Amino acid sequence: MGGVHLKCWLIQRFLKAELKADCGNVRGQTAVFLGMSVASVIVGCLAALGLLLGLIPFFGWTNWFITLPLGIVGLVVAAIGNSRPGLILCGVVLLLAGLRLMLGGGII
């Protein structure tokens, strides 16, 4: 395998990315997936901070306006970018925020 074809195979195999047949712009597509993975983890961390704030009594409303929207955005970005850590982080944050809202009477 040539150098370009090996890179194409590695990207298709491990990032599950669909690339053009000639694999032109291999670096650009890898950078996009890496950027989306990092972005999903950062958004998930921000949602986790909102969740921690929402655990304080009388601040449960922050789960509606901070945690849930950030968690959903992070989940979508992670799904598009094939980011397993981002999916796990945002999914756990969303589950905990939903549990907190159910216990506090925010979701019936």
C-alpha positions as CSV (number, residue, x, y, z in Angstrom):
1,M,0.0,0.0,0.0
2,G,1.2,3.5,-0.8
3,G,1.4,6.2,1.9
4,V,-1.8,7.9,0.9
5,H,-3.8,4.7,0.6
6,L,-2.6,3.5,4.0
7,K,-3.8,6.8,5.5
8,C,-7.1,6.3,3.8
9,W,-7.5,2.8,5.0
10,L,-6.6,3.8,8.6
11,I,-9.1,6.7,8.6
12,Q,-11.8,4.6,7.1
13,R,-11.1,1.7,9.5
14,F,-10.7,3.5,12.8
15,L,-12.7,6.7,12.4
16,K,-15.4,5.0,10.3
17,A,-15.2,7.9,8.0
18,E,-16.5,7.8,4.4
19,L,-13.9,9.3,2.2
20,K,-13.7,9.9,-1.5
21,A,-12.1,7.2,-3.6
22,D,-9.0,9.3,-4.2
23,C,-8.8,10.3,-0.5
24,G,-7.8,13.8,-1.3
25,N,-7.8,16.1,1.8
26,V,-7.1,13.3,4.3
27,R,-5.7,15.8,6.8
28,G,-8.6,18.1,6.6
29,Q,-11.2,15.4,7.3
30,T,-9.2,14.0,10.2
31,A,-8.9,17.5,11.7
32,V,-12.7,17.9,11.4
33,F,-13.4,14.7,13.3
34,L,-10.8,15.5,15.9
35,G,-12.2,19.0,16.4
36,M,-15.7,17.7,16.8
37,S,-14.5,15.1,19.3
38,V,-12.8,17.8,21.4
39,A,-15.8,20.1,21.0
40,S,-18.2,17.4,22.3
41,V,-16.0,16.7,25.3
42,I,-15.7,20.5,26.1
43,V,-19.5,21.0,25.8
44,G,-20.0,17.9,27.9
45,C,-17.8,19.3,30.6
46,L,-19.7,22.6,30.5
47,A,-22.9,20.6,30.9
48,A,-21.4,18.7,33.8
49,L,-20.6,22.0,35.5
50,G,-24.2,23.1,35.0
51,L,-25.3,19.8,36.5
52,L,-23.2,20.4,39.6
53,L,-24.8,23.9,39.9
54,G,-28.2,22.4,39.5
55,L,-27.7,19.9,42.4
56,I,-27.6,22.9,44.8
57,P,-31.1,23.5,46.3
58,F,-33.1,26.3,44.6
59,F,-30.8,26.0,41.5
60,G,-32.5,23.1,39.9
61,W,-33.8,25.4,37.2
62,T,-30.3,25.5,35.8
63,N,-30.8,22.0,34.6
64,W,-33.6,23.2,32.2
65,F,-31.7,26.2,30.9
66,I,-28.0,25.2,31.0
67,T,-27.5,21.4,31.4
68,L,-30.1,19.9,29.1
69,P,-29.5,22.2,26.1
70,L,-25.7,21.8,26.4
71,G,-26.0,18.1,26.9
72,I,-28.2,17.7,23.8
73,V,-25.9,19.8,21.7
74,G,-22.8,17.8,23.0
75,L,-24.6,14.6,22.2
76,V,-25.4,15.6,18.7
77,V,-21.8,16.9,18.0
78,A,-20.4,13.7,19.5
79,A,-22.6,11.5,17.3
80,I,-21.6,13.5,14.2
81,G,-17.9,13.3,15.1
82,N,-18.0,9.7,16.2
83,S,-16.7,10.6,19.6
84,R,-17.2,7.8,22.1
85,P,-16.0,9.7,25.1
86,G,-18.2,12.7,24.2
87,L,-21.2,10.4,23.8
88,I,-20.6,8.8,27.2
89,L,-20.0,12.1,29.0
90,C,-23.0,13.9,27.5
91,G,-25.3,10.8,27.9
92,V,-24.4,10.4,31.6
93,V,-24.9,14.2,32.2
94,L,-28.3,14.0,30.5
95,L,-29.3,11.0,32.6
96,L,-28.3,12.6,35.9
97,A,-29.9,15.9,35.0
98,G,-33.1,14.0,34.1
99,L,-33.0,12.1,37.4
100,R,-32.5,15.3,39.4
101,L,-35.4,16.9,37.6
102,M,-37.6,13.9,38.3
103,L,-36.7,13.9,42.0
104,G,-37.3,17.6,42.3
105,G,-40.6,17.5,40.6
106,G,-39.4,19.3,37.4
107,I,-40.4,16.3,35.2
108,I,-43.5,14.3,36.1
